[in-house]
Structure formats: C-alpha cells, structure tokens
Amino acid sequence: MLKVIYDTDPGVDDAMALLFLHRHPDIDLIGVTTVFGNASIETTTRNALFLKREWGIAAPVARGANETINPSRPHADWPTFIHGEDGLGNIGVPETIDLPVDRRPAYRFIIDAVRAHPGEVTLIAVGRMTNLALALRESPEIAGLVKEVIVMGGAFDVPGNVTPAAEANIHGDPEAADIVFTAPWKVTIVGLDVTTKTVMTGGFLAEMAVAGGKDVQLLSDLSQFYIDFYKQRVGDGMVIHDSCACVYLVAPELFETRSGSVRVVSGGLADGQTIQKPDGRHFGPSAWDNLPSQTVCTAIQPDKVLQVIRSAIVEAARA
C-alpha cells in the first residue's frame, strides 16, 4: 500500500482527485491537509470535511496555511468564477460540518506522519506549496524521510494560466514552491504541460455517475459549474489537473519526463514562472547549480489516464 498525504485546496478538480485517492486499492490515504488557494482556508477546510463525511473517508483532516510563506505578498481574489462561491460548484455545501479537524496545523501533521513512517509517505500537493515549505522550514530533516513529493503545478514548455508566465498554484506562493523544488527530496512536477491535454468530457463523467452510484453522482453535480467554466476553453468537458498528479503515483509509465534542477521566479513580470535546467545542458554559473535534479512531466497519454481514474472511482466502488 502506498501511504499518501493529500495537500489540497478543494476545489472541484481537487474533489475528484480526493475520491480517486480514497478509492484506489493500492493507496492508503493517511491524511488530508488543507491550504488556501481555490478559496479561503476556512472554505477549503470545510469542503475537505464535507467530502470526508459524504464519501466516508477515514483519513484525518488538518487545517493548513491561510497566507503565503512571505506574508507581505498581496492577497489575490478567490477564483469563484472557476469553483463557485462555495468552492465546490455552488452545490450548497453547509456552512459548518460537524466533524473535527486534527488538533495539529497541517505542517506539523506532515512532519509527525513522515517521522512515524520514514521512507513510506508520498506527499501529493495540488494547491499552493505553503504547507510543505513550512514543514521543511520547521524540520528540514524530513526531506530525507519522505518517499516522494508529487506536485500539481507549474508550466515549463507551455504558457501559464494566470499570467503568460505562471500557473496558478505556483503563482499563489512562488517562494514556497522554490523552497519545495530545491529541497533534497524527490519531486515530480505534473504541470500544465500535461494536465491541459487531459480533458474529461461531460459524457464520460455522466457515464461514471450512472455506473458509480450516489458518491460519483455528487462528484458529477459539483463538477458542472467547473465544466461550464471550461466550455469556452476546451469545449465539452473539463481539465482534471489534480487527478493527473494522483495518477502519476500509480501509473508513471503513462507520462514522459525530463530531469533537472528547477527554480521559481519570485517577483517581477514573470512572478511564479517555473524554469528547469535540464540535466546534461551546460551553462555558466547560475542559481540552478548544485541543486537536486527533479522530474518534470512533459507528455501524457490522456485516454489511458482517464481510464485509470474511472477504474479507481467506479470499479473499486463495485468491488
């Protein structure tokens, strides 16, 4: 079993990825940590608790960061036009959920879990990297105890989605992302280079809902607002960014990758841009030197990725 902590800001595509992690037979979801991003930390934590209740998820939920690691960064408006006022497609999530959150802040939950299971825990982070950066700042030695970090974020050979240079998760806290990418642990970055090629059509999701019962129907219901947002961008369907990162954990053979050190631009016109120095390329002395070589996904087999998602979400429910 693959032990996973899911660091998330639910969020519609976050919800699909959460159900995937919960149902995949090879994954042991040991914790959900929340971060601000798609909505405020109050809303993303409430949404995580709501999905935990509705889907019968055993993993504890720990509330995470509510501001960037550099608190002087200006606040950006919540993307309600993508995820809705409630963060889950305006389905009417209750204001409060009668479930407890873990007593520890998210970064401390991560530290404690990694220390309890050295070499076993994969961190899958699909929002801003703030919680991971805080954990590293508090206990740098955890970098040597984590099995792998898989990140949904960044744009390397394609434009960003909040500026021409930057993808939203990285742009939301670029200093935190740079800390995570330059730490001495194994990081795989699943960014817009591959996620924008992975579109789940409305028909595909509707068929999943019919086959998967009420839990998948809830997923379909909360996704409709998100699908409407994407109509002008991909036609019928939605881009399932966060689920791609989760699929990488169980089916890395469906991705092509490139290795090399990665830095994040912090400030200026290209704030949040992710730049990789590919291994084997030689430049003059630079800020990319003597850093860990990380993995960036450059290509994907989208149809097969969609089938992996369907199999976990629908077929596992029948088993």
Protein Blocks (a to p, Z undefined) as FASTA:
>chain_A
ZZddddddehjklmmmmmmmmmmmkbccfbdcddehjbcfklmmmmmmmmmmmnopabdc
ddddfbdfblmbccddddfklnojnonopnopafbdcddddfbdfklmmmmmmmmmghka
ccddfbdfklmmmmmmmmmmlmmmpfbdcddedjfkbccfkbmkbcfklmmommlmmmmm
mpccddddddfklmmmmccdfklmmmmmmmnommlmmmmmmmmmmmmmmmmmnopadddf
klmmmmmmmmmmlpccdeddddddeedjkgoiacdddehiacdddfkgoiacddddfbdc
fklmmmmmmmmmmmmmmZZ
